[in-house]
Amino acid sequence: MTDEQRSLAGYKSKVHEQGEFENPNEGKPPLNDTDEYVFRLNAFPRVKTFNQIKEKKDGTRTTIKVDKAICDFEEAQTKNIVTAFFRVDSLNFSEDESFESGVVRFFKKIKHPLAEGVEPDWEQYFVTGMRFRGRVVLGKGQDKKPDGRYYLDVPTCRPLLPNDKNDGTTASDGTLANALLLAKGAKDFNSAMDMLKAAGAAKDVAMALFNANLDGNVKFPI
């Protein structure tokens, strides 16, 4: 072993092109962009700042920095990872989907809409274990061919079907009862989740309330 040190001057660093990083879907059965799948959020999203080109009204372009939540969803059968990037530093609500923020559209599609005009508590929306249906967009490499990476096709997202809810992965009645007990008196879903958080409720308890509310099985006030 040597303690030899060198100057950083002149050092040649390898620059990785987009798509060179390890693919979490390698070796798994491929997905296609025509079938609908069931997805599950495995972990709370992380946030990263990206440079984004913005076109001004006069036609000129400028580079701005935006914060995006990076969400990794797991497909139920093949365990492929499907990624979504949602801008979260600025939210737009609109009746016209083309002017609506992607994250606003996503939660509206799965029937858990954001409260308009209220700064979201993201822990009440991106609940680890949450499930929904949707399709994927196929990632492509520099050769324009599918590279085994997948991205969430937000416009196709929707709530689970009745059969999906009976596949053995839903919470037990006892877990939901515990959630309702801890949220006793809550006037709406957000305040109920606040009460669970304050009580230090386990993730499966919060998930039980989340899914029950998504299915329309919780009446407020509790």
FENPE-V647574 format. One record per backbone hydrogen bond with DSSP energy under -1.0 kcal/mol. CO is the residue of the C=O (numbers start at 1). NH is the residue of the N-H. E is the energy in kcal/mol with one decimal. If there is no record, write none. Layout:
co->CO nh->NH e->E
co->CO nh->NH e->E
This chain:
co->8 nh->11 e->-2.4
co->17 nh->20 e->-2.0
co->23 nh->26 e->-1.5
co->25 nh->28 e->-2.0
co->37 nh->134 e->-1.9
co->38 nh->76 e->-2.6
co->39 nh->132 e->-1.6
co->40 nh->74 e->-3.1
co->41 nh->129 e->-2.8
co->46 nh->70 e->-3.6
co->48 nh->68 e->-2.7
co->50 nh->66 e->-2.7
co->52 nh->64 e->-3.1
co->54 nh->62 e->-2.4
co->56 nh->59 e->-1.8
co->60 nh->56 e->-3.4
co->62 nh->54 e->-3.4
co->64 nh->52 e->-3.1
co->66 nh->50 e->-3.1
co->67 nh->88 e->-2.6
co->67 nh->89 e->-1.1
co->68 nh->48 e->-2.2
co->69 nh->86 e->-2.5
co->70 nh->46 e->-1.4
co->71 nh->84 e->-2.1
co->72 nh->42 e->-1.3
co->73 nh->82 e->-3.5
co->74 nh->40 e->-1.6
co->75 nh->79 e->-1.7
co->80 nh->75 e->-2.8
co->82 nh->73 e->-3.3
co->83 nh->152 e->-2.3
co->84 nh->71 e->-2.9
co->86 nh->69 e->-3.5
co->92 nh->101 e->-2.3
co->96 nh->99 e->-2.0
co->97 nh->100 e->-1.1
co->101 nh->105 e->-2.5
co->102 nh->106 e->-2.5
co->103 nh->107 e->-1.9
co->104 nh->108 e->-1.6
co->105 nh->109 e->-2.4
co->106 nh->110 e->-1.7
co->107 nh->112 e->-3.1
co->108 nh->111 e->-1.2
co->115 nh->118 e->-1.6
co->121 nh->124 e->-2.5
co->122 nh->125 e->-1.4
co->122 nh->126 e->-2.9
co->125 nh->127 e->-1.7
co->127 nh->130 e->-2.6
co->130 nh->41 e->-2.2
co->132 nh->39 e->-3.0
co->133 nh->158 e->-2.0
co->134 nh->37 e->-3.4
co->135 nh->153 e->-2.2
co->137 nh->151 e->-2.3
co->139 nh->147 e->-1.9
co->141 nh->144 e->-2.1
co->145 nh->141 e->-2.4
co->149 nh->139 e->-3.2
co->150 nh->83 e->-2.5
co->151 nh->137 e->-3.3
co->152 nh->154 e->-1.2
co->153 nh->156 e->-1.9
co->154 nh->157 e->-2.0
co->158 nh->133 e->-3.0
co->161 nh->165 e->-1.2
co->164 nh->167 e->-1.0
co->172 nh->176 e->-1.8
co->173 nh->177 e->-2.5
co->174 nh->178 e->-1.9
co->175 nh->179 e->-2.0
co->176 nh->180 e->-2.6
co->177 nh->181 e->-2.0
co->178 nh->182 e->-2.3
co->179 nh->183 e->-1.6
co->181 nh->184 e->-1.2
co->183 nh->186 e->-2.4
co->186 nh->222 e->-2.2
co->188 nh->192 e->-1.9
co->189 nh->193 e->-2.5
co->190 nh->194 e->-2.0
co->191 nh->195 e->-1.8
co->192 nh->196 e->-1.9
co->193 nh->197 e->-2.4
co->194 nh->198 e->-2.4
co->195 nh->199 e->-1.6
co->196 nh->201 e->-2.6
co->197 nh->200 e->-1.1
co->202 nh->206 e->-1.9
co->203 nh->207 e->-2.6
co->204 nh->208 e->-1.7
co->205 nh->209 e->-1.8
co->206 nh->210 e->-2.4
co->207 nh->211 e->-2.7
co->208 nh->212 e->-2.1
co->209 nh->213 e->-2.5
co->210 nh->214 e->-2.2
co->211 nh->215 e->-2.0
co->212 nh->217 e->-3.2
co->213 nh->216 e->-1.2
